[in-house]
Amino acid sequence: MRKVISFHHASLDGCLSGPNGEMDWIIFDEQIQEYAAEVHSTADTVLYGRATYEMMAGFWPKLPESLQGSGYHVEQARWLDNATKIVCSTTLTEVDWINSKVIKDHIPEELAALKREKGKDMIVIGSASLSHYLIQNNLIDEYRINVNPVVLGAGVPLFENISHRVDLKLVEAIPFKSGVVSLVYQGKAH
């Protein structure tokens, strides 16, 4: 069975972005780029909420010339083009990025059915609201959280409006030279 992986950068106090959406605190050096590429290689489907999809669709298919010399960015753009992109949104009706589709209704059931299909894992990148929704509906199988050495004090939390206990098992902790630590947790059922 395929897994749904939540892959996020977070501050030490558990924020995905600052109070005004700031993400300039995220460390994304060469070592973390290599790790991200490794994680992405285990997935063939990306799950997005509407806002993140629109941001990503406006950036990656038209990779800026300034980044076209970067091996990581070129490979990331290629991987994203080839991946199936599923947008979970009740408001978006059309998507135009190659290999994209929208799920509007019965999102938990649709994603549960996708998990039973053959293929690589599915990964949530960004999309805080979608992550909150998936956590609330017990659809996240693995958390990969790159904890950055910064305390923001306020911002968009990784965990929000969770009304039930979520027991997790630490599978791996990967320290990077930059001070980032990647924590890999799986649900106890795995």
C-alpha atoms as an extended CHARMM CRD file, in Angstrom:
* protein
*
       190  EXT
         1         1  MET       CA              0.0000000000        0.0000000000        0.0000000000  PROA      1               0.0000000000
         2         2  ARG       CA              1.2290000000        3.4790000000       -0.8230000000  PROA      2               0.0000000000
         3         3  LYS       CA              1.9490000000        5.9170000000        1.9840000000  PROA      3               0.0000000000
         4         4  VAL       CA              0.9890000000        9.5530000000        2.3000000000  PROA      4               0.0000000000
         5         5  ILE       CA              4.0890000000       11.4180000000        3.4780000000  PROA      5               0.0000000000
         6         6  SER       CA              3.9060000000       14.8800000000        5.0110000000  PROA      6               0.0000000000
         7         7  PHE       CA              7.2410000000       16.5570000000        4.1240000000  PROA      7               0.0000000000
         8         8  HSD       CA              7.7190000000       19.9810000000        5.6660000000  PROA      8               0.0000000000
         9         9  HSD       CA             10.2390000000       22.4540000000        6.9620000000  PROA      9               0.0000000000
        10        10  ALA       CA              9.3350000000       23.6770000000       10.4360000000  PROA      10              0.0000000000
        11        11  SER       CA             10.7690000000       26.0450000000       13.0030000000  PROA      11              0.0000000000
        12        12  LEU       CA             11.7930000000       24.6670000000       16.3870000000  PROA      12              0.0000000000
        13        13  ASP       CA              8.4790000000       25.9660000000       17.7700000000  PROA      13              0.0000000000
        14        14  GLY       CA              6.5140000000       24.0600000000       15.1050000000  PROA      14              0.0000000000
        15        15  CYS       CA              5.6750000000       26.7480000000       12.5420000000  PROA      15              0.0000000000
        16        16  LEU       CA              5.6390000000       26.1110000000        8.7900000000  PROA      16              0.0000000000
        17        17  SER       CA              5.8300000000       29.8100000000        8.0060000000  PROA      17              0.0000000000
        18        18  GLY       CA              5.9510000000       33.0810000000        9.8820000000  PROA      18              0.0000000000
        19        19  PRO       CA              2.8320000000       35.1210000000       10.7500000000  PROA      19              0.0000000000
        20        20  ASN       CA              2.9200000000       36.8400000000        7.3370000000  PROA      20              0.0000000000
        21        21  GLY       CA              3.8550000000       33.7340000000        5.3610000000  PROA      21              0.0000000000
        22        22  GLU       CA              7.6170000000       34.2940000000        5.7270000000  PROA      22              0.0000000000
        23        23  MET       CA              9.7550000000       31.3360000000        4.7520000000  PROA      23              0.0000000000
        24        24  ASP       CA             13.1240000000       33.0910000000        4.5220000000  PROA      24              0.0000000000
        25        25  TRP       CA             14.2830000000       31.2660000000        7.6530000000  PROA      25              0.0000000000
        26        26  ILE       CA             14.2560000000       27.8420000000        5.9560000000  PROA      26              0.0000000000
        27        27  ILE       CA             17.7300000000       26.3940000000        5.4290000000  PROA      27              0.0000000000
        28        28  PHE       CA             17.8740000000       24.6570000000        2.0690000000  PROA      28              0.0000000000
        29        29  ASP       CA             21.5450000000       24.1150000000        1.3830000000  PROA      29              0.0000000000
        30        30  GLU       CA             23.1370000000       21.5010000000       -0.8730000000  PROA      30              0.0000000000
        31        31  GLN       CA             23.0020000000       18.7680000000        1.7820000000  PROA      31              0.0000000000
        32        32  ILE       CA             19.2790000000       19.3060000000        2.3660000000  PROA      32              0.0000000000
        33        33  GLN       CA             18.6560000000       19.5330000000       -1.3980000000  PROA      33              0.0000000000
        34        34  GLU       CA             20.2150000000       16.0760000000       -1.7770000000  PROA      34              0.0000000000
        35        35  TYR       CA             18.0600000000       14.7390000000        1.0470000000  PROA      35              0.0000000000
        36        36  ALA       CA             14.9090000000       16.2820000000       -0.4820000000  PROA      36              0.0000000000
        37        37  ALA       CA             15.7130000000       14.7300000000       -3.8700000000  PROA      37              0.0000000000
        38        38  GLU       CA             16.1320000000       11.3570000000       -2.1580000000  PROA      38              0.0000000000
        39        39  VAL       CA             12.7460000000       11.6920000000       -0.4270000000  PROA      39              0.0000000000
        40        40  HSD       CA             11.0680000000       12.8560000000       -3.6340000000  PROA      40              0.0000000000
        41        41  SER       CA             12.4280000000        9.8200000000       -5.5030000000  PROA      41              0.0000000000
        42        42  THR       CA             10.2410000000        7.5870000000       -3.3050000000  PROA      42              0.0000000000
        43        43  ALA       CA              7.0520000000        9.3320000000       -4.5020000000  PROA      43              0.0000000000
        44        44  ASP       CA              5.2990000000        9.6410000000       -7.8380000000  PROA      44              0.0000000000
        45        45  THR       CA              2.3660000000       11.7480000000       -6.6450000000  PROA      45              0.0000000000
        46        46  VAL       CA              2.3240000000       15.1900000000       -5.0240000000  PROA      46              0.0000000000
        47        47  LEU       CA             -0.6590000000       16.3600000000       -2.9830000000  PROA      47              0.0000000000
        48        48  TYR       CA             -1.3550000000       20.0810000000       -2.8860000000  PROA      48              0.0000000000
        49        49  GLY       CA             -3.9560000000       22.4210000000       -1.5280000000  PROA      49              0.0000000000
        50        50  ARG       CA             -5.1880000000       25.1360000000       -3.8930000000  PROA      50              0.0000000000
        51        51  ALA       CA             -2.8990000000       27.9750000000       -2.7960000000  PROA      51              0.0000000000
        52        52  THR       CA              0.3020000000       25.9290000000       -2.8710000000  PROA      52              0.0000000000
        53        53  TYR       CA             -0.6430000000       24.3450000000       -6.1970000000  PROA      53              0.0000000000
        54        54  GLU       CA             -1.1890000000       27.7580000000       -7.7650000000  PROA      54              0.0000000000
        55        55  MET       CA              2.1470000000       29.0000000000       -6.4190000000  PROA      55              0.0000000000
        56        56  MET       CA              4.0450000000       25.9020000000       -7.5860000000  PROA      56              0.0000000000
        57        57  ALA       CA              2.3120000000       25.8180000000      -10.9970000000  PROA      57              0.0000000000
        58        58  GLY       CA              3.3330000000       29.4360000000      -11.5020000000  PROA      58              0.0000000000
        59        59  PHE       CA              6.9860000000       28.6960000000      -10.7180000000  PROA      59              0.0000000000
        60        60  TRP       CA              8.2030000000       25.1990000000      -11.6400000000  PROA      60              0.0000000000
        61        61  PRO       CA              6.9360000000       24.7990000000      -15.2240000000  PROA      61              0.0000000000
        62        62  LYS       CA              8.5780000000       28.1380000000      -16.0670000000  PROA      62              0.0000000000
        63        63  LEU       CA             11.8110000000       27.6400000000      -14.1200000000  PROA      63              0.0000000000
        64        64  PRO       CA             13.5300000000       31.0420000000      -13.9740000000  PROA      64              0.0000000000
        65        65  GLU       CA             16.6230000000       31.3250000000      -16.1260000000  PROA      65              0.0000000000
        66        66  SER       CA             18.6770000000       32.1770000000      -13.0420000000  PROA      66              0.0000000000
        67        67  LEU       CA             18.0130000000       28.6510000000      -11.6810000000  PROA      67              0.0000000000
        68        68  GLN       CA             18.3890000000       26.6960000000      -14.9150000000  PROA      68              0.0000000000
        69        69  GLY       CA             22.0830000000       26.0970000000      -14.2250000000  PROA      69              0.0000000000
        70        70  SER       CA             21.3140000000       24.4670000000      -10.8780000000  PROA      70              0.0000000000
        71        71  GLY       CA             21.2550000000       20.6910000000      -11.1260000000  PROA      71              0.0000000000
        72        72  TYR       CA             18.8620000000       20.4300000000       -8.1740000000  PROA      72              0.0000000000
        73        73  HSD       CA             16.3090000000       22.8710000000       -9.5750000000  PROA      73              0.0000000000
        74        74  VAL       CA             16.3620000000       21.3260000000      -13.0560000000  PROA      74              0.0000000000
        75        75  GLU       CA             15.9020000000       17.8290000000      -11.5940000000  PROA      75              0.0000000000
        76        76  GLN       CA             13.1550000000       19.0640000000       -9.2660000000  PROA      76              0.0000000000
        77        77  ALA       CA             11.3070000000       20.7130000000      -12.1690000000  PROA      77              0.0000000000
        78        78  ARG       CA             11.5800000000       17.4970000000      -14.1940000000  PROA      78              0.0000000000
        79        79  TRP       CA             10.4010000000       15.3540000000      -11.2700000000  PROA      79              0.0000000000
        80        80  LEU       CA              7.4240000000       17.6350000000      -10.6310000000  PROA      80              0.0000000000
        81        81  ASP       CA              6.4240000000       17.6360000000      -14.3130000000  PROA      81              0.0000000000
        82        82  ASN       CA              6.4520000000       13.8360000000      -14.3810000000  PROA      82              0.0000000000
        83        83  ALA       CA              4.6910000000       13.3970000000      -11.0300000000  PROA      83              0.0000000000
        84        84  THR       CA              0.9380000000       13.1740000000      -10.7450000000  PROA      84              0.0000000000
        85        85  LYS       CA             -0.2260000000       16.3390000000       -9.0240000000  PROA      85              0.0000000000
        86        86  ILE       CA             -3.4600000000       16.0720000000       -7.0890000000  PROA      86              0.0000000000
        87        87  VAL       CA             -5.0580000000       19.2690000000       -5.8580000000  PROA      87              0.0000000000
        88        88  CYS       CA             -7.4750000000       18.8000000000       -2.9760000000  PROA      88              0.0000000000
        89        89  SER       CA             -9.7420000000       21.8260000000       -3.2150000000  PROA      89              0.0000000000
        90        90  THR       CA            -13.4120000000       22.6220000000       -2.9450000000  PROA      90              0.0000000000
        91        91  THR       CA            -12.9590000000       25.9080000000       -4.8240000000  PROA      91              0.0000000000
        92        92  LEU       CA            -10.5730000000       25.1580000000       -7.7140000000  PROA      92              0.0000000000
        93        93  THR       CA            -12.2540000000       23.8070000000      -10.8180000000  PROA      93              0.0000000000
        94        94  GLU       CA             -9.4890000000       23.6160000000      -13.4190000000  PROA      94              0.0000000000
        95        95  VAL       CA             -5.7790000000       22.8750000000      -13.4380000000  PROA      95              0.0000000000
        96        96  ASP       CA             -3.4340000000       23.2500000000      -16.3770000000  PROA      96              0.0000000000
        97        97  TRP       CA             -0.0740000000       21.9700000000      -15.1590000000  PROA      97              0.0000000000
        98        98  ILE       CA              0.7430000000       18.6850000000      -16.8920000000  PROA      98              0.0000000000
        99        99  ASN       CA             -0.3870000000       15.5190000000      -15.0130000000  PROA      99              0.0000000000
       100       100  SER       CA             -2.6050000000       17.5000000000      -12.6140000000  PROA      100             0.0000000000
       101       101  LYS       CA             -6.1360000000       16.8410000000      -11.4450000000  PROA      101             0.0000000000
       102       102  VAL       CA             -8.5200000000       18.1980000000       -8.8310000000  PROA      102             0.0000000000
       103       103  ILE       CA            -10.3390000000       16.2600000000       -6.1370000000  PROA      103             0.0000000000
       104       104  LYS       CA            -13.2800000000       18.3900000000       -4.9480000000  PROA      104             0.0000000000
       105       105  ASP       CA            -15.5970000000       15.9550000000       -3.2080000000  PROA      105             0.0000000000
       106       106  HSD       CA            -15.1160000000       13.0160000000       -0.8680000000  PROA      106             0.0000000000
       107       107  ILE       CA            -11.4190000000       13.8470000000       -0.4370000000  PROA      107             0.0000000000
       108       108  PRO       CA            -10.7180000000       11.2930000000        2.3550000000  PROA      108             0.0000000000
       109       109  GLU       CA            -12.3440000000        8.4900000000        0.3740000000  PROA      109             0.0000000000
       110       110  GLU       CA            -10.5910000000        9.4720000000       -2.8700000000  PROA      110             0.0000000000
       111       111  LEU       CA             -7.1870000000        9.5980000000       -1.1790000000  PROA      111             0.0000000000
       112       112  ALA       CA             -7.8040000000        6.3020000000        0.6230000000  PROA      112             0.0000000000
       113       113  ALA       CA             -8.5650000000        4.7320000000       -2.7740000000  PROA      113             0.0000000000
       114       114  LEU       CA             -5.3730000000        6.2300000000       -4.2440000000  PROA      114             0.0000000000
       115       115  LYS       CA             -3.3750000000        4.7370000000       -1.3720000000  PROA      115             0.0000000000
       116       116  ARG       CA             -4.5950000000        1.2900000000       -2.4230000000  PROA      116             0.0000000000
       117       117  GLU       CA             -3.4510000000        1.7530000000       -6.0340000000  PROA      117             0.0000000000
       118       118  LYS       CA             -0.0820000000        0.5440000000       -7.2560000000  PROA      118             0.0000000000
       119       119  GLY       CA              2.6910000000        3.0790000000       -7.4210000000  PROA      119             0.0000000000
       120       120  LYS       CA              5.1630000000        4.9580000000       -5.3320000000  PROA      120             0.0000000000
       121       121  ASP       CA              4.2260000000        6.9880000000       -2.2700000000  PROA      121             0.0000000000
       122       122  MET       CA              2.3020000000       10.2760000000       -2.2660000000  PROA      122             0.0000000000
       123       123  ILE       CA              3.8930000000       13.3400000000       -0.7390000000  PROA      123             0.0000000000
       124       124  VAL       CA              2.4850000000       16.5700000000        0.6620000000  PROA      124             0.0000000000
       125       125  ILE       CA              4.8880000000       19.4620000000        0.0560000000  PROA      125             0.0000000000
       126       126  GLY       CA              3.9130000000       22.7570000000        1.6480000000  PROA      126             0.0000000000
       127       127  SER       CA              0.1270000000       23.0140000000        1.7670000000  PROA      127             0.0000000000
       128       128  ALA       CA             -0.3540000000       23.6360000000        5.4980000000  PROA      128             0.0000000000
       129       129  SER       CA             -4.1690000000       23.6680000000        5.2920000000  PROA      129             0.0000000000
       130       130  LEU       CA             -4.2060000000       20.4000000000        3.3730000000  PROA      130             0.0000000000
       131       131  SER       CA             -1.8080000000       18.8610000000        5.8910000000  PROA      131             0.0000000000
       132       132  HSD       CA             -4.0980000000       19.9140000000        8.7440000000  PROA      132             0.0000000000
       133       133  TYR       CA             -7.0650000000       18.3750000000        6.9260000000  PROA      133             0.0000000000
       134       134  LEU       CA             -5.2120000000       15.1140000000        6.2160000000  PROA      134             0.0000000000
       135       135  ILE       CA             -4.0320000000       14.8430000000        9.8370000000  PROA      135             0.0000000000
       136       136  GLN       CA             -7.5870000000       15.4470000000       11.0680000000  PROA      136             0.0000000000
       137       137  ASN       CA             -8.7730000000       12.6180000000        8.7770000000  PROA      137             0.0000000000
       138       138  ASN       CA             -5.9850000000       10.1660000000        9.7370000000  PROA      138             0.0000000000
       139       139  LEU       CA             -4.5470000000       10.0890000000        6.2200000000  PROA      139             0.0000000000
       140       140  ILE       CA             -0.8720000000       10.8350000000        6.9830000000  PROA      140             0.0000000000
       141       141  ASP       CA              1.2520000000        7.6920000000        7.2700000000  PROA      141             0.0000000000
       142       142  GLU       CA              4.6620000000        9.3030000000        7.6950000000  PROA      142             0.0000000000
       143       143  TYR       CA              5.9160000000       12.6930000000        8.8260000000  PROA      143             0.0000000000
       144       144  ARG       CA              9.2540000000       14.0070000000        7.5560000000  PROA      144             0.0000000000
       145       145  ILE       CA              9.8800000000       17.2510000000        9.3780000000  PROA      145             0.0000000000
       146       146  ASN       CA             13.0200000000       19.2630000000        8.7410000000  PROA      146             0.0000000000
       147       147  VAL       CA             13.3180000000       21.1690000000       12.0140000000  PROA      147             0.0000000000
       148       148  ASN       CA             15.2210000000       24.4160000000       11.4350000000  PROA      148             0.0000000000
       149       149  PRO       CA             17.2480000000       26.0460000000       14.2380000000  PROA      149             0.0000000000
       150       150  VAL       CA             14.9970000000       29.0640000000       14.6350000000  PROA      150             0.0000000000
       151       151  VAL       CA             12.1120000000       30.0210000000       16.9260000000  PROA      151             0.0000000000
       152       152  LEU       CA              9.5410000000       32.1930000000       15.1370000000  PROA      152             0.0000000000
       153       153  GLY       CA              7.2410000000       32.8990000000       18.0630000000  PROA      153             0.0000000000
       154       154  ALA       CA              4.1880000000       32.9610000000       15.7940000000  PROA      154             0.0000000000
       155       155  GLY       CA              3.1020000000       31.6690000000       12.4200000000  PROA      155             0.0000000000
       156       156  VAL       CA              1.2630000000       28.8500000000       10.7000000000  PROA      156             0.0000000000
       157       157  PRO       CA              1.5590000000       25.7560000000       12.9160000000  PROA      157             0.0000000000
       158       158  LEU       CA              2.3340000000       22.2880000000       11.6120000000  PROA      158             0.0000000000
       159       159  PHE       CA             -0.4050000000       20.8390000000       13.8080000000  PROA      159             0.0000000000
       160       160  GLU       CA             -3.6730000000       22.7360000000       14.1050000000  PROA      160             0.0000000000
       161       161  ASN       CA             -7.1930000000       21.7940000000       15.1940000000  PROA      161             0.0000000000
       162       162  ILE       CA             -6.2410000000       18.2130000000       15.9290000000  PROA      162             0.0000000000
       163       163  SER       CA             -9.0450000000       16.7760000000       18.0200000000  PROA      163             0.0000000000
       164       164  HSD       CA             -7.5900000000       13.3210000000       18.5730000000  PROA      164             0.0000000000
       165       165  ARG       CA             -4.3700000000       11.8210000000       19.8070000000  PROA      165             0.0000000000
       166       166  VAL       CA             -1.8670000000       10.7930000000       17.1390000000  PROA      166             0.0000000000
       167       167  ASP       CA              0.6720000000        8.2430000000       18.3970000000  PROA      167             0.0000000000
       168       168  LEU       CA              3.8910000000        8.2150000000       16.3860000000  PROA      168             0.0000000000
       169       169  LYS       CA              7.0860000000        6.1970000000       16.3050000000  PROA      169             0.0000000000
       170       170  LEU       CA             10.4280000000        7.8960000000       15.6160000000  PROA      170             0.0000000000
       171       171  VAL       CA             11.9970000000        5.9750000000       12.7390000000  PROA      171             0.0000000000
       172       172  GLU       CA             14.9900000000        8.1740000000       12.0200000000  PROA      172             0.0000000000
       173       173  ALA       CA             16.6410000000       11.4340000000       13.0610000000  PROA      173             0.0000000000
       174       174  ILE       CA             19.1020000000       12.9310000000       10.5740000000  PROA      174             0.0000000000
       175       175  PRO       CA             21.2500000000       15.8520000000       11.7190000000  PROA      175             0.0000000000
       176       176  PHE       CA             22.6680000000       18.1570000000        9.0300000000  PROA      176             0.0000000000
       177       177  LYS       CA             25.7400000000       20.3820000000        9.2610000000  PROA      177             0.0000000000
       178       178  SER       CA             23.5050000000       23.4670000000        9.0520000000  PROA      178             0.0000000000
       179       179  GLY       CA             21.7830000000       22.6220000000       12.3400000000  PROA      179             0.0000000000
       180       180  VAL       CA             18.6320000000       21.3100000000       10.6550000000  PROA      180             0.0000000000
       181       181  VAL       CA             17.4590000000       17.9480000000       11.9710000000  PROA      181             0.0000000000
       182       182  SER       CA             15.1490000000       15.8320000000        9.8660000000  PROA      182             0.0000000000
       183       183  LEU       CA             12.7720000000       13.8200000000       12.0220000000  PROA      183             0.0000000000
       184       184  VAL       CA             10.9890000000       10.8580000000       10.4410000000  PROA      184             0.0000000000
       185       185  TYR       CA              7.9210000000        9.5880000000       12.2650000000  PROA      185             0.0000000000
       186       186  GLN       CA              5.4400000000        6.9010000000       11.2950000000  PROA      186             0.0000000000
       187       187  GLY       CA              2.0740000000        6.1210000000       12.7660000000  PROA      187             0.0000000000
       188       188  LYS       CA              2.2170000000        3.3130000000       15.3230000000  PROA      188             0.0000000000
       189       189  ALA       CA              0.1040000000        1.1260000000       13.0030000000  PROA      189             0.0000000000
       190       190  HSD       CA              2.9910000000        0.8550000000       10.5140000000  PROA      190             0.0000000000
